Amino acid sequence: MIDHTHDIAASSWVPGADSHADFPIQNLPLGVFDPGSEEARIGAAIGDWIVDLGALAAEFSQHIRPPLGTDTLNAIFSQPADTRRALRHRLFALLSDEAHSNLVEPHLHRQVDVRMRLPFQIGDYTDFYVGIHHATNIGKLFRPDNPLLPNYKFVPIGYHGRASSVRVSGEPVVRPWGQCKPIDAAEPAYGPSQRLDYELEMGVWIAGENQLGSPVSIAAAADRIGGLCLLNDWSARDLQAWEYQPLGPFLSKSFLTTVSPWVVTAEALEPFRIAQPARLEGDPKPLPYLWDEFDQQAGAFAITLAVEIRTARMRDAGLNAHRLSSGPLSNMYWTAAQMIAHHTANGCNLKPGDLLGTGTISGPNRDAYGSLMEIAAGGTQPLALPGGEERCFLEDGDELSLRASADREGYRSIGFGPCSGRVQG
């Protein structure tokens, strides 16, 4: 499905779009924005601008026009992939041919002048645990000789998250309160988390719908990937340690999950599909319902993730953000399609706008760890920051920013925009 919209030489007449790090014309991610004096609008990012798709709805012929007058992307992503591709093609034509500039220009908004909203009305949110290095690193803190539980290499592990507390980039991170029990305490106490952490993840937005009782086959699961975003599943590690047995995370995760506002569509990501890394010798082959040869050949993505921190003291001193880690999304042990196939294997129905998190994506080394829990070894090895500060966990005033870019030789790099949040007490 690679076509003319992915041409590295393609250019846009919109000022600055061709040199934009995240949003050249080869990207065209979708989102929802509030221009300030009107209801929220559906738009597409192009450089530093947003084009109002609702205002240009008449330019999309009747047979390819998805509903553009709503304030979420749910209706668009309920349409077949061919419809969304036709929308992309027409939008590409409007933004690449300067003959359309007089038509489109009145409907361009500067991104800095608008407020971004959640792109979907999220019905359900599920967080997986497919970053094998993260699972191994965390496991070693508790089970040094056997970090991975026996089921990890047989089944994509996940838990049902809280959709109501998913928020778009920029939402303040209010330090959560809950029950904690220090090792040397006889009983738990209620108070603010002292071990607040971030998690470097990708989000998978679901397109289409399967009926309750009808699993999605692994061969068809890729068609259910509407697009990707950045995702930070903020975690209160001290609350989690006390509450997670026997049913898993609860208050330690449900207080906030931050996503980047732009949906980088599956169509935009076609050139960046790569082979899923081979499993280690001796690892079990997935059961048949999770195995598809094409998914193994092209089910991963050439995306690099990174996370930066900027503390209150760093901002006061005029210091730039400090990179904590960076690494490839291909550190996923299971593909996004395998996540979807397993999620629906029991007949669970996934709807347009449902959100799946990959779980923390880490690498084998400290400079690629996706959480402070790993970087600081559970609080035993503080991280040194510019200006003389140290961190084991997040303090009030700390600002975390996630970034990602899709890169592959012969194609224009595209990005995901910001995913950030600042901790407050």
C-alpha positions as a Python dict, from the first residue, in 0.01 Angstrom:
ca = {
    (1, 'M'): (0, 0, 0),
    (2, 'I'): (297, 236, -43),
    (3, 'D'): (191, 504, -292),
    (4, 'H'): (255, 858, -415),
    (5, 'T'): (172, 1010, -74),
    (6, 'H'): (490, 849, 62),
    (7, 'D'): (721, 987, -207),
    (8, 'I'): (1029, 1135, -39),
    (9, 'A'): (1031, 1417, -296),
    (10, 'A'): (668, 1518, -235),
    (11, 'S'): (630, 1882, -133),
    (12, 'S'): (363, 2107, 16),
    (13, 'W'): (287, 2472, -53),
    (14, 'V'): (214, 2527, 320),
    (15, 'P'): (500, 2739, 462),
    (16, 'G'): (754, 2538, 659),
    (17, 'A'): (589, 2200, 604),
    (18, 'D'): (868, 2050, 393),
    (19, 'S'): (1129, 2105, 665),
    (20, 'H'): (909, 2016, 961),
    (21, 'A'): (1055, 1737, 1174),
    (22, 'D'): (721, 1572, 1256),
    (23, 'F'): (453, 1678, 1010),
    (24, 'P'): (565, 1697, 647),
    (25, 'I'): (307, 1619, 381),
    (26, 'Q'): (402, 1250, 394),
    (27, 'N'): (249, 1228, 742),
    (28, 'L'): (-89, 1410, 761),
    (29, 'P'): (-192, 1283, 1105),
    (30, 'L'): (-548, 1338, 1223),
    (31, 'G'): (-662, 1503, 1543),
    (32, 'V'): (-925, 1718, 1712),
    (33, 'F'): (-861, 2082, 1794),
    (34, 'D'): (-1044, 2371, 1959),
    (35, 'P'): (-986, 2701, 1775),
    (36, 'G'): (-1106, 2895, 2078),
    (37, 'S'): (-1439, 3041, 1973),
    (38, 'E'): (-1609, 2741, 1818),
    (39, 'E'): (-1678, 2380, 1895),
    (40, 'A'): (-1394, 2132, 1852),
    (41, 'R'): (-1301, 2052, 1493),
    (42, 'I'): (-1142, 1758, 1312),
    (43, 'G'): (-813, 1854, 1156),
    (44, 'A'): (-490, 1728, 1001),
    (45, 'A'): (-144, 1851, 1090),
    (46, 'I'): (77, 1995, 817),
    (47, 'G'): (397, 2157, 941),
    (48, 'D'): (315, 2405, 1217),
    (49, 'W'): (-42, 2432, 1090),
    (50, 'I'): (-374, 2248, 1117),
    (51, 'V'): (-611, 2224, 824),
    (52, 'D'): (-978, 2220, 926),
    (53, 'L'): (-1123, 1916, 751),
    (54, 'G'): (-1480, 1996, 848),
    (55, 'A'): (-1459, 2332, 673),
    (56, 'L'): (-1341, 2153, 357),
    (57, 'A'): (-1588, 1865, 372),
    (58, 'A'): (-1738, 1962, 36),
    (59, 'E'): (-1401, 1892, -126),
    (60, 'F'): (-1427, 1525, -43),
    (61, 'S'): (-1659, 1356, -286),
    (62, 'Q'): (-1967, 1183, -149),
    (63, 'H'): (-1839, 829, -190),
    (64, 'I'): (-1515, 894, 4),
    (65, 'R'): (-1632, 1155, 254),
    (66, 'P'): (-1632, 1029, 613),
    (67, 'P'): (-1833, 1223, 871),
    (68, 'L'): (-1624, 1537, 928),
    (69, 'G'): (-1874, 1747, 1123),
    (70, 'T'): (-1827, 1566, 1455),
    (71, 'D'): (-1582, 1648, 1734),
    (72, 'T'): (-1412, 1306, 1754),
    (73, 'L'): (-1244, 1071, 1507),
    (74, 'N'): (-1461, 772, 1600),
    (75, 'A'): (-1684, 799, 1291),
    (76, 'I'): (-1386, 829, 1054),
    (77, 'F'): (-1221, 521, 1198),
    (78, 'S'): (-1543, 322, 1176),
    (79, 'Q'): (-1509, 350, 798),
    (80, 'P'): (-1324, 93, 584),
    (81, 'A'): (-952, 145, 532),
    (82, 'D'): (-1012, 229, 165),
    (83, 'T'): (-1228, 524, 270),
    (84, 'R'): (-962, 657, 503),
    (85, 'R'): (-702, 611, 230),
    (86, 'A'): (-917, 807, -15),
    (87, 'L'): (-944, 1087, 242),
    (88, 'R'): (-565, 1089, 274),
    (89, 'H'): (-520, 1102, -104),
    (90, 'R'): (-757, 1395, -147),
    (91, 'L'): (-600, 1583, 142),
    (92, 'F'): (-256, 1521, -5),
    (93, 'A'): (-373, 1666, -338),
    (94, 'L'): (-513, 1979, -171),
    (95, 'L'): (-191, 2043, 21),
    (96, 'S'): (59, 1955, -251),
    (97, 'D'): (-94, 2142, -547),
    (98, 'E'): (-58, 2519, -503),
    (99, 'A'): (-361, 2567, -726),
    (100, 'H'): (-569, 2476, -418),
    (101, 'S'): (-399, 2725, -184),
    (102, 'N'): (-667, 2993, -215),
    (103, 'L'): (-931, 2736, -120),
    (104, 'V'): (-744, 2582, 173),
    (105, 'E'): (-553, 2875, 321),
    (106, 'P'): (-852, 3035, 497),
    (107, 'H'): (-900, 2710, 687),
    (108, 'L'): (-544, 2679, 822),
    (109, 'H'): (-486, 2737, 1193),
    (110, 'R'): (-153, 2774, 1367),
    (111, 'Q'): (-100, 2488, 1611),
    (112, 'V'): (25, 2730, 1878),
    (113, 'D'): (-307, 2916, 1865),
    (114, 'V'): (-538, 2620, 1933),
    (115, 'R'): (-601, 2371, 2212),
    (116, 'M'): (-577, 2003, 2123),
    (117, 'R'): (-837, 1762, 2252),
    (118, 'L'): (-852, 1385, 2284),
    (119, 'P'): (-890, 1255, 1929),
    (120, 'F'): (-1145, 988, 2021),
    (121, 'Q'): (-1423, 923, 2264),
    (122, 'I'): (-1247, 628, 2422),
    (123, 'G'): (-1477, 341, 2505),
    (124, 'D'): (-1212, 114, 2653),
    (125, 'Y'): (-842, 119, 2727),
    (126, 'T'): (-620, -188, 2766),
    (127, 'D'): (-253, -174, 2861),
    (128, 'F'): (-28, -458, 2751),
    (129, 'Y'): (315, -566, 2873),
    (130, 'V'): (492, -657, 2549),
    (131, 'G'): (824, -477, 2606),
    (132, 'I'): (1035, -781, 2689),
    (133, 'H'): (1336, -589, 2817),
    (134, 'H'): (1114, -391, 3055),
    (135, 'A'): (946, -710, 3176),
    (136, 'T'): (1288, -867, 3228),
    (137, 'N'): (1435, -563, 3404),
    (138, 'I'): (1140, -528, 3641),
    (139, 'G'): (1131, -902, 3699),
    (140, 'K'): (1497, -904, 3801),
    (141, 'L'): (1421, -658, 4081),
    (142, 'F'): (1191, -917, 4241),
    (143, 'R'): (1301, -1251, 4092),
    (144, 'P'): (1671, -1220, 3996),
    (145, 'D'): (1702, -1585, 3893),
    (146, 'N'): (1373, -1611, 3701),
    (147, 'P'): (1255, -1262, 3594),
    (148, 'L'): (992, -1364, 3339),
    (149, 'L'): (687, -1553, 3457),
    (150, 'P'): (613, -1881, 3274),
    (151, 'N'): (327, -1737, 3065),
    (152, 'Y'): (514, -1437, 2923),
    (153, 'K'): (641, -1599, 2603),
    (154, 'F'): (312, -1776, 2535),
    (155, 'V'): (56, -1500, 2577),
    (156, 'P'): (49, -1119, 2533),
    (157, 'I'): (-8, -1003, 2891),
    (158, 'G'): (-245, -710, 2947),
    (159, 'Y'): (-486, -555, 3193),
    (160, 'H'): (-794, -338, 3159),
    (161, 'G'): (-706, 28, 3222),
    (162, 'R'): (-920, 329, 3306),
    (163, 'A'): (-1045, 512, 2995),
    (164, 'S'): (-1190, 805, 3189),
    (165, 'S'): (-846, 928, 3301),
    (166, 'V'): (-679, 921, 2958),
    (167, 'R'): (-584, 1279, 2874),
    (168, 'V'): (-409, 1461, 2593),
    (169, 'S'): (-52, 1595, 2616),
    (170, 'G'): (-12, 1888, 2854),
    (171, 'E'): (-255, 1774, 3122),
    (172, 'P'): (-104, 1835, 3470),
    (173, 'V'): (11, 1524, 3652),
    (174, 'V'): (-149, 1552, 3996),
    (175, 'R'): (49, 1337, 4237),
    (176, 'P'): (-180, 1048, 4336),
    (177, 'W'): (-265, 941, 4689),
    (178, 'G'): (-328, 587, 4802),
    (179, 'Q'): (-226, 313, 5041),
    (180, 'C'): (144, 236, 5073),
    (181, 'K'): (322, -9, 5300),
    (182, 'P'): (698, 35, 5339),
    (183, 'I'): (887, -287, 5400),
    (184, 'D'): (972, -189, 5757),
    (185, 'A'): (618, -78, 5847),
    (186, 'A'): (371, -298, 6033),
    (187, 'E'): (68, -153, 5854),
    (188, 'P'): (-6, 54, 5543),
    (189, 'A'): (-74, 427, 5551),
    (190, 'Y'): (-268, 659, 5322),
    (191, 'G'): (-74, 941, 5161),
    (192, 'P'): (82, 1084, 4845),
    (193, 'S'): (293, 855, 4630),
    (194, 'Q'): (666, 897, 4688),
    (195, 'R'): (769, 674, 4396),
    (196, 'L'): (597, 838, 4100),
    (197, 'D'): (722, 714, 3764),
    (198, 'Y'): (662, 742, 3390),
    (199, 'E'): (632, 469, 3126),
    (200, 'L'): (752, 513, 2768),
    (201, 'E'): (488, 348, 2549),
    (202, 'M'): (310, 359, 2216),
    (203, 'G'): (-68, 365, 2189),
    (204, 'V'): (-261, 174, 1924),
    (205, 'W'): (-592, 329, 1816),
    (206, 'I'): (-848, 74, 1700),
    (207, 'A'): (-1034, 106, 1370),
    (208, 'G'): (-1343, -91, 1275),
    (209, 'E'): (-1546, -317, 1500),
    (210, 'N'): (-1590, -689, 1555),
    (211, 'Q'): (-1913, -821, 1698),
    (212, 'L'): (-1921, -965, 2048),
    (213, 'G'): (-1837, -1334, 2021),
    (214, 'S'): (-1644, -1295, 1694),
    (215, 'P'): (-1265, -1303, 1737),
    (216, 'V'): (-1038, -1118, 1496),
    (217, 'S'): (-798, -1353, 1321),
    (218, 'I'): (-429, -1275, 1332),
    (219, 'A'): (-433, -1240, 952),
    (220, 'A'): (-703, -970, 975),
    (221, 'A'): (-576, -797, 1288),
    (222, 'A'): (-352, -549, 1105),
    (223, 'D'): (-661, -396, 944),
    (224, 'R'): (-782, -303, 1291),
    (225, 'I'): (-483, -76, 1354),
    (226, 'G'): (-618, 271, 1281),
    (227, 'G'): (-303, 454, 1386),
    (228, 'L'): (-44, 503, 1656),
    (229, 'C'): (32, 767, 1917),
    (230, 'L'): (272, 817, 2207),
    (231, 'L'): (148, 707, 2548),
    (232, 'N'): (274, 766, 2901),
    (233, 'D'): (107, 544, 3158),
    (234, 'W'): (212, 731, 3472),
    (235, 'S'): (269, 487, 3758),
    (236, 'A'): (279, 514, 4136),
    (237, 'R'): (524, 234, 4213),
    (238, 'D'): (471, 236, 4590),
    (239, 'L'): (94, 210, 4555),
    (240, 'Q'): (141, -60, 4293),
    (241, 'A'): (370, -272, 4511),
    (242, 'W'): (107, -290, 4787),
    (243, 'E'): (-207, -331, 4576),
    (244, 'Y'): (-117, -536, 4269),
    (245, 'Q'): (-157, -884, 4419),
    (246, 'P'): (-367, -1074, 4333),
    (247, 'L'): (-551, -875, 4060),
    (248, 'G'): (-291, -631, 3925),
    (249, 'P'): (-267, -249, 3909),
    (250, 'F'): (-555, -33, 4029),
    (251, 'L'): (-508, 313, 4187),
    (252, 'S'): (-139, 306, 4094),
    (253, 'K'): (-231, 347, 3726),
    (254, 'S'): (-583, 486, 3700),
    (255, 'F'): (-505, 847, 3802),
    (256, 'L'): (-372, 954, 3457),
    (257, 'T'): (-259, 823, 3121),
    (258, 'T'): (-122, 1082, 2876),
    (259, 'V'): (-139, 1046, 2497),
    (260, 'S'): (-5, 1260, 2215),
    (261, 'P'): (-290, 1443, 2037),
    (262, 'W'): (-216, 1333, 1680),
    (263, 'V'): (-310, 996, 1530),
    (264, 'V'): (-37, 895, 1289),
    (265, 'T'): (-245, 675, 1063),
    (266, 'A'): (-171, 322, 954),
    (267, 'E'): (-166, 454, 598),
    (268, 'A'): (112, 703, 679),
    (269, 'L'): (311, 427, 851),
    (270, 'E'): (309, 180, 561),
    (271, 'P'): (670, 253, 455),
    (272, 'F'): (791, 197, 809),
    (273, 'R'): (667, -160, 850),
    (274, 'I'): (954, -395, 921),
    (275, 'A'): (1003, -756, 1022),
    (276, 'Q'): (931, -857, 1378),
    (277, 'P'): (1263, -949, 1545),
    (278, 'A'): (1321, -1322, 1554),
    (279, 'R'): (1262, -1496, 1883),
    (280, 'L'): (1557, -1632, 2072),
    (281, 'E'): (1652, -1991, 2014),
    (282, 'G'): (1452, -2207, 2250),
    (283, 'D'): (1160, -1963, 2280),
    (284, 'P'): (824, -2128, 2211),
    (285, 'K'): (650, -2057, 1882),
    (286, 'P'): (322, -1875, 1946),
    (287, 'L'): (4, -2079, 1928),
    (288, 'P'): (-155, -2085, 1580),
    (289, 'Y'): (-411, -1812, 1656),
    (290, 'L'): (-119, -1573, 1724),
    (291, 'W'): (102, -1669, 1429),
    (292, 'D'): (92, -1520, 1081),
    (293, 'E'): (386, -1520, 841),
    (294, 'F'): (306, -1180, 692),
    (295, 'D'): (275, -1029, 1038),
    (296, 'Q'): (620, -1166, 1118),
    (297, 'Q'): (757, -1014, 798),
    (298, 'A'): (596, -670, 835),
    (299, 'G'): (421, -642, 1171),
    (300, 'A'): (678, -425, 1350),
    (301, 'F'): (752, -57, 1289),
    (302, 'A'): (1078, 133, 1232),
    (303, 'I'): (1004, 385, 1506),
    (304, 'T'): (1249, 528, 1758),
    (305, 'L'): (1121, 639, 2098),
    (306, 'A'): (1281, 885, 2339),
    (307, 'V'): (1202, 1051, 2672),
    (308, 'E'): (1338, 1371, 2827),
    (309, 'I'): (1310, 1535, 3167),
    (310, 'R'): (1326, 1901, 3263),
    (311, 'T'): (1304, 1978, 3633),
    (312, 'A'): (1186, 2302, 3788),
    (313, 'R'): (1544, 2390, 3878),
    (314, 'M'): (1657, 2320, 3520),
    (315, 'R'): (1389, 2553, 3386),
    (316, 'D'): (1487, 2827, 3632),
    (317, 'A'): (1851, 2792, 3525),
    (318, 'G'): (1764, 2796, 3156),
    (319, 'L'): (1893, 2441, 3105),
    (320, 'N'): (1766, 2229, 2819),
    (321, 'A'): (1576, 1907, 2880),
    (322, 'H'): (1791, 1604, 2959),
    (323, 'R'): (1742, 1285, 2759),
    (324, 'L'): (1677, 989, 2985),
    (325, 'S'): (1663, 716, 2724),
    (326, 'S'): (1602, 627, 2362),
    (327, 'G'): (1540, 303, 2176),
    (328, 'P'): (1347, 126, 1900),
    (329, 'L'): (983, 24, 1917),
    (330, 'S'): (1094, -314, 1777),
    (331, 'N'): (1180, -410, 2135),
    (332, 'M'): (821, -536, 2150),
    (333, 'Y'): (808, -914, 2201),
    (334, 'W'): (457, -927, 2051),
    (335, 'T'): (330, -728, 1751),
    (336, 'A'): (33, -493, 1759),
    (337, 'A'): (-161, -745, 1548),
    (338, 'Q'): (-86, -1019, 1800),
    (339, 'M'): (-212, -791, 2077),
    (340, 'I'): (-539, -741, 1888),
    (341, 'A'): (-580, -1108, 1799),
    (342, 'H'): (-531, -1211, 2160),
    (343, 'H'): (-754, -935, 2297),
    (344, 'T'): (-1042, -1062, 2082),
    (345, 'A'): (-960, -1434, 2105),
    (346, 'N'): (-1233, -1489, 2364),
    (347, 'G'): (-1488, -1297, 2155),
    (348, 'C'): (-1425, -956, 2313),
    (349, 'N'): (-1544, -678, 2082),
    (350, 'L'): (-1309, -388, 2008),
    (351, 'K'): (-1471, -66, 1886),
    (352, 'P'): (-1343, 234, 1688),
    (353, 'G'): (-1146, 460, 1920),
    (354, 'D'): (-1057, 191, 2171),
    (355, 'L'): (-699, 236, 2292),
    (356, 'L'): (-431, -28, 2346),
    (357, 'G'): (-103, 52, 2518),
    (358, 'T'): (206, -151, 2436),
    (359, 'G'): (342, -139, 2787),
    (360, 'T'): (680, 14, 2864),
    (361, 'I'): (930, -16, 2579),
    (362, 'S'): (1284, -58, 2708),
    (363, 'G'): (1613, -180, 2565),
    (364, 'P'): (1878, -406, 2714),
    (365, 'N'): (2093, -116, 2843),
    (366, 'R'): (2034, 170, 3087),
    (367, 'D'): (2034, 434, 2811),
    (368, 'A'): (1732, 261, 2659),
    (369, 'Y'): (1529, 192, 2975),
    (370, 'G'): (1173, 323, 2954),
    (371, 'S'): (1107, 404, 3321),
    (372, 'L'): (1283, 543, 3627),
    (373, 'M'): (1207, 220, 3808),
    (374, 'E'): (1461, 59, 3575),
    (375, 'I'): (1705, 349, 3535),
    (376, 'A'): (1738, 396, 3911),
    (377, 'A'): (1719, 21, 3985),
    (378, 'G'): (1413, 50, 4205),
    (379, 'G'): (1552, 357, 4380),
    (380, 'T'): (1895, 215, 4469),
    (381, 'Q'): (2098, 388, 4194),
    (382, 'P'): (2000, 756, 4163),
    (383, 'L'): (2023, 919, 3822),
    (384, 'A'): (2249, 1227, 3798),
    (385, 'L'): (2094, 1524, 3617),
    (386, 'P'): (2245, 1850, 3485),
    (387, 'G'): (2277, 2113, 3756),
    (388, 'G'): (2369, 1864, 4027),
    (389, 'E'): (2025, 1713, 4089),
    (390, 'E'): (1952, 1341, 4127),
    (391, 'R'): (1639, 1141, 4069),
    (392, 'C'): (1515, 800, 4174),
    (393, 'F'): (1152, 893, 4108),
    (394, 'L'): (969, 1203, 3991),
    (395, 'E'): (944, 1514, 4207),
    (396, 'D'): (695, 1800, 4192),
    (397, 'G'): (780, 2036, 3907),
    (398, 'D'): (942, 1767, 3691),
    (399, 'E'): (826, 1773, 3330),
    (400, 'L'): (847, 1458, 3118),
    (401, 'S'): (833, 1468, 2738),
    (402, 'L'): (804, 1167, 2510),
    (403, 'R'): (903, 1184, 2143),
    (404, 'A'): (904, 941, 1852),
    (405, 'S'): (997, 936, 1486),
    (406, 'A'): (950, 683, 1207),
    (407, 'D'): (1263, 655, 995),
    (408, 'R'): (1359, 432, 703),
    (409, 'E'): (1604, 477, 419),
    (410, 'G'): (1437, 607, 104),
    (411, 'Y'): (1142, 766, 285),
    (412, 'R'): (1072, 1097, 455),
    (413, 'S'): (1090, 1072, 833),
    (414, 'I'): (768, 1150, 1015),
    (415, 'G'): (698, 1217, 1382),
    (416, 'F'): (424, 1200, 1642),
    (417, 'G'): (431, 1540, 1810),
    (418, 'P'): (459, 1598, 2184),
    (419, 'C'): (343, 1382, 2473),
    (420, 'S'): (426, 1570, 2792),
    (421, 'G'): (311, 1633, 3146),
    (422, 'R'): (434, 1825, 3450),
    (423, 'V'): (407, 1683, 3801),
    (424, 'Q'): (232, 1891, 4065),
    (425, 'G'): (162, 1811, 4427),
}
